[in-house]
Amino acid sequence: MYGPTGRHAHDDDYPAYTMGRAAEIVGASQDFLRRLDEAKLIIPFRSAGGHRRYSRYQLRLAARAREMVDHGTALEAACRIIILEDQLEEALQHNRDHKCRPQPGAA
């Protein structure tokens, strides 16, 4: 399988990629992906047979981690930075959503 198809084609969270394909897309080894799992950066979905499956969102995080490690950042530090960046983006999005909502009593 090369990627999501049909109703999952636009779902960044759908676990469409096998470990081998995910490693190929990210440009990293399967061991690197296992280490990201151990570091809790990405926790892949497990198929009924216990095989790891990755989403496009997880592949973006893995690619960012690989890039940082390639530039000399320790894996654990890279994972922590990416987690914090992700949390910040989520908080900023929450703030944007909150500002867009009509406030009670506003005319």
C-alpha positions in Angstrom: 0.0 0.0 0.0 1.5 3.3 -1.0 -0.9 5.6 0.8 -4.5 6.2 1.8 -7.1 5.8 -0.8 -10.9 6.4 -1.0 -12.4 8.0 2.1 -9.0 8.0 3.9 -7.2 9.9 1.2 -7.5 13.2 3.1 -7.2 11.8 6.6 -3.7 12.7 8.0 -4.4 10.4 11.0 -5.3 7.3 9.1 -2.6 4.6 9.7 -2.0 3.7 6.1 1.8 3.0 6.0 3.6 -0.1 6.9 6.9 0.3 8.8 9.0 -0.5 5.8 7.1 2.1 3.6 7.2 4.6 6.4 10.9 4.3 6.8 11.3 4.7 3.0 9.2 7.8 2.9 11.0 9.4 5.9 14.4 8.4 4.7 15.3 6.6 7.9 15.8 3.1 9.1 13.1 1.0 10.7 15.2 1.0 13.9 14.9 4.8 13.9 11.1 4.6 13.8 11.2 2.1 16.7 13.3 4.6 18.6 10.8 7.3 18.0 8.1 4.9 19.4 10.3 4.3 22.5 10.8 8.0 22.9 7.0 8.5 22.7 7.2 10.9 19.8 5.0 8.7 17.6 3.1 5.7 18.8 2.0 3.7 15.7 -1.2 1.9 15.4 -0.9 -1.8 15.7 -2.7 -4.0 13.1 -4.5 -7.2 14.2 -1.3 -9.1 13.5 0.7 -6.6 15.7 2.4 -4.8 12.8 3.1 -1.1 13.2 1.2 1.2 10.9 1.9 5.0 10.5 -0.2 8.0 9.5 0.9 10.9 7.3 0.9 13.1 10.4 3.3 10.7 12.2 5.5 10.6 9.1 5.8 14.4 9.2 6.9 14.2 12.9 9.4 11.4 12.1 10.8 13.4 9.1 11.2 16.4 11.4 13.0 14.3 14.0 15.3 12.7 11.3 16.2 16.2 10.0 17.0 17.4 13.5 19.1 14.3 14.3 20.9 14.7 11.0 21.9 18.2 12.0 23.3 17.0 15.3 20.5 17.2 17.8 20.3 14.2 20.2 17.3 12.0 19.4 15.7 12.6 22.9 16.1 16.4 22.6 14.7 16.4 19.1 11.6 14.4 20.3 11.0 16.8 23.2 11.3 19.8 20.9 8.9 18.4 18.4 6.4 17.5 21.2 6.6 21.0 22.6 6.2 22.5 19.1 3.2 20.3 18.5 1.7 21.3 21.9 2.3 25.0 21.1 0.6 24.7 17.7 -2.4 23.0 19.3 -2.7 25.8 21.9 -2.4 28.5 19.3 -5.1 26.8 17.2 -7.3 26.6 20.3 -6.7 30.3 21.0 -7.6 31.2 17.3 -10.8 29.1 17.6 -11.7 30.7 20.8 -11.3 34.2 19.4 -13.5 33.4 16.4 -16.4 32.3 18.6 -19.1 35.0 19.3 -18.8 36.1 22.8 -22.0 36.0 25.1 -23.5 39.5 25.3 -21.6 40.8 22.3 -23.7 42.9 20.1 
